């Protein structure tokens, strides 16, 4: 295996001549809040991983894999990222071009890619032209890219619709692995073993303990392989079309949840996603504290070779010595003779460690002062941290400039953000996150997935210091405890604290329990699966909900044409007709009217009329034919009978309004009436209500014809 | 013009440093060759001031060399080549100085000539004295010194007579540079041809119907066997060389040239060593005490060979000869590679985390150090040598001030 790899490497070098510049887009923002509160003050990609900012790992890997041009897309804390990159050695690397793209208004990976696509159109120069590698700035890998890119290109020449290749890696085949290792959700992939095409991507259904697969997937295939043991490396080889797809589908936010699933469920366009499995190489993404802990250990254990601490790839000049048992020590770290430095440790330059202190499985950055009798286990201490005597730090993350006073104790899962001070003899409880920046209140966080706050931190520092809470950080401590995520159910899963043996046992027990459950009800879910009806009911509901969502977006100010486009795409996605759209839209409008407070039926009628008149232009887009209009009427009737019974006395009034606004033609009303005429008596309630209106319509028609 | 070329050179150096760091260039032959090529560029681009030409060259080579060595300290061949080039510069300077010393009596007044007696003879004597002063005496020197200095004596006389002092200096620095570049060319030739030099000796060592054991893969060994195959028929056991399994590839190559080949696991070496007539292996580097740095597993093979009194022969080019001693703590003698070669990632993820009890360590060292006591013979491009003679070779091809 190894020989093969060496050969492969050699071949890569030989292939160097066939030249099209390999490009990559690096998203220097994860668009999540998982690293809060740390990311309030520093962008995630600049957080140190074993002494080196994460983005350097990603760039080093890209550069060594032969990528020649990287576009770094900065969003949160864009200035910090760009200024870091400007002074870094990446700017002066031979055969390596780095371009920063800044944007302030992106809240998701989807926005970022759309923005890149737009700029691409504008600039049009040597910007992204061919296939490119899409990664985020927190990827740690050592996989060679040439082969996967070649495979992708070869596939593309044969099939233009193969727009993306996803890198996956097999991990330990246990459903618990994903969770316990990287804090991710379980992941089920369905892959065609012959072509490596990805057919399904998603989490298994927890309640049903099953996976729903479209039976069409099996058509024309020899087989489909379902994987529970694959880890998504979040490394994608994309064709330029991917950017366009994002622009076309402006509601795609996340790469996986929206884009990949969108592509897979979209049969009309027929775009395909393929997978590429790596075996010996390492590749993963750090998207929560748990992953941070695991990947740090992997780096110390040298899985990422040659991207390991003593092979210096960052700007720091200090040489790192490697001792037995993965003990890394930068030159200039001073350790007392009595201190015990255990396995898997990294000590940065200028750090001093006092006597009788015990350090194990930990990373300690540069310029730290660790006092006497300190215990540090499984923790990540960044730069310039001062830890006084007799402190215990267990499975915690401590950012730059923190001061932990004597006798304090940090329990597993604690995160101390920049410059926090912990008072003497204070015990910080499990999983607590403490920051100098107060936690945003609910209103503040309405711009949810953002981590802007480009504040320098210095100006606000003093003020916060005064208002620090003694209960939260101890006597003469400084900082606020963040509670928002603390109640989070899955805290144990994503914190830096290693998952305890008990928790794993508990999980295993649960797992077994669930497995037993499945055996008990083994037959039933299968039947459920087979019943297409239920599924389609589900789909109908989903469709209506989504249309309603879109309508609400229109209410909230999104442009009409966008909403129309969106609903149209939903229509295609769910394989519906215009009539369905119209029905769903009408229902959404009625719901809107219902939601506005009203006391009497008359009030409700007037608000309904307002809504109808206001949105008539939008609504008309879906009333292409008489059938659509009839469908609206039928839908309305149905609604009046079921959910929105408040409308039942107003039925005829609303129908009249629709007619007045020219949304429903008289032919439609008439054919509805004639259709209903043959129905059962119970169904004729609304028909009778409308009798007078219909009569009037009939007369009007007659008059017209008489006039003719 | 030289100044314009400098950024180019800088880029070339950076490029090579990065490749070394990323471990994209590995193996003693490849690194040695690239190093020498790069240093030749350095020498040819170096603007030589009229005063102290050699020292400026030495400084330039040293500064580039130290960067290269730091980039991957485990590739000892890089350091070797840097030292070889430094040695070449020093030698070249010595030759020129010797020549000048030889010249002065001729061009200057007759008084000096009187003091020294017959001018021609005194030049030879002085040059020889000078050389021995600059260089530790060695077998080669003693034999070579006479003809070279005599030759140097003849050449420079007319030049210094006709030209002015500064032009003399210029020509001197030019000559130095020229000489150094020529000598580096020779060094390059030596590196490129060492396979054939070594394999010429194959017939002296491999006899009819012998059983030979080796571990891993070695290019010089392949040439060696090919040469021996022409006249002799013999059998080869190849230990696979886990975890990189270079032995598998090697066995294929041997089978392709119709040699009777058997692949064994590394752990089977001891079981089979009693049937073996000779162990022949390649090395990554040879230390100054005669020990070798070789692919992991080699120490075990050497011990097995010693136990059964089987000769343990090492093929090595002179470029692998390192003037450092293995007890020198500043020499990192091993490189720890990714555990993924040993173990599939995730296979033991539950115990690697150390969540339950103490974690499992996976260590994947690349090299073994085999002490000189276990080595019977070195076959180099300059012939066969005992481990105890290695220090002598080191003294001959390196200058002590560069160690």
Interface residues (C-beta under 8 A of the other chain):
Chain A: X1 X2 X3 X6 X9 X13 X64 X93 X94 X95 X142 X169 X170 X171 X172 X177 X180 X181 X231 X279 X280 X281 X282 X294 X297 X301 X302 X303 X304 X305 X306 X311 X312 X313 X319 X322 X325 X326 X343 X344 X361 X498 X499 X500 X501 X504
Chain B: X11 X14 X15 X18 X21 X22 X23 X24 X70 X72 X243 X244 X245 X246 X248 X249 X332 X336 X337 X338 X339 X340 X341 X344 X345 X346 X347 X348 X349 X350 X352 X353 X354 X355 X356 X359 X361 X362 X364
